Amino acid sequence: MGTDDRTDRDDRVKPVDAGTRMFAVRLWKEELVVGSEYRGSVRDVSTDAFRGFCDWADLVAFMVARLEQDDSARGARAQEVRDVSR
């Protein structure tokens, strides 16, 4: 007899690693006069930064920019710590 995946999961909120970001993505299909297209929105959960998109490249660009922003901020903080400790 198999187990129910829901009983095996730990649903408690876990801390997010410093090098990660959590995004909420909403996707829907819009009917157009001729055909349809997918549209969506993405929100950076930790900062509430938000962007709508209708092109997958825009979604990816937003997410990568948010991750790179974190990397550069972490690098600047690390440099400040090194400067202070000298």
C-alpha positions in Angstrom: 0.0 0.0 0.0 1.4 3.4 -1.0 1.7 6.4 1.2 0.0 9.7 0.7 2.7 12.3 -0.1 0.9 14.9 1.9 1.5 13.0 5.1 5.2 12.6 4.4 5.9 16.3 3.8 7.0 18.8 6.4 4.7 21.8 5.7 6.3 24.1 8.2 7.9 27.2 6.8 11.6 26.8 6.6 14.2 29.6 6.6 15.4 30.6 3.1 19.1 30.4 2.4 20.9 33.6 1.9 21.6 32.8 -1.8 18.0 32.0 -2.7 14.9 34.0 -3.6 11.3 33.0 -3.5 9.0 34.2 -6.3 5.3 33.9 -6.7 4.3 33.5 -10.4 0.7 33.8 -11.6 -0.1 32.6 -15.1 -3.3 32.9 -17.2 -4.5 32.5 -20.8 -6.1 35.4 -22.5 -8.3 34.8 -25.5 -7.6 37.3 -28.3 -9.6 38.1 -31.5 -7.3 35.7 -33.3 -6.0 32.9 -31.0 -4.8 33.3 -27.5 -1.7 34.1 -25.5 -0.4 33.4 -22.0 0.3 36.3 -19.7 1.4 36.5 -16.1 2.9 38.3 -13.2 5.8 37.6 -10.9 6.4 38.9 -7.4 9.6 38.8 -5.4 8.2 37.5 -2.1 10.9 39.0 0.1 10.8 42.6 -1.4 7.3 42.7 -3.0 8.9 43.8 -6.3 6.5 43.0 -9.1 6.4 42.8 -12.9 3.8 41.7 -15.4 4.9 39.8 -18.5 3.6 38.3 -21.7 7.0 37.0 -22.8 8.9 34.2 -21.0 12.1 36.2 -21.5 10.7 39.0 -19.4 9.9 36.6 -16.6 13.4 35.2 -16.6 15.0 38.6 -16.9 13.2 39.9 -13.8 14.1 36.8 -11.7 17.7 36.9 -12.8 18.0 40.6 -12.1 16.6 40.1 -8.6 19.1 37.3 -7.9 22.0 39.3 -9.2 21.0 42.3 -7.1 21.2 40.0 -4.1 24.7 38.8 -5.2 26.0 42.3 -5.6 24.6 43.4 -2.2 26.1 40.4 -0.5 29.5 41.1 -2.1 29.4 44.8 -1.0 28.6 43.8 2.6 31.4 41.2 2.6 33.8 43.9 1.3 32.7 46.3 4.1 33.4 43.6 6.7 36.9 43.0 5.3 37.6 46.8 5.3 36.5 47.2 8.9 38.5 44.2 10.1 41.8 45.6 8.8 
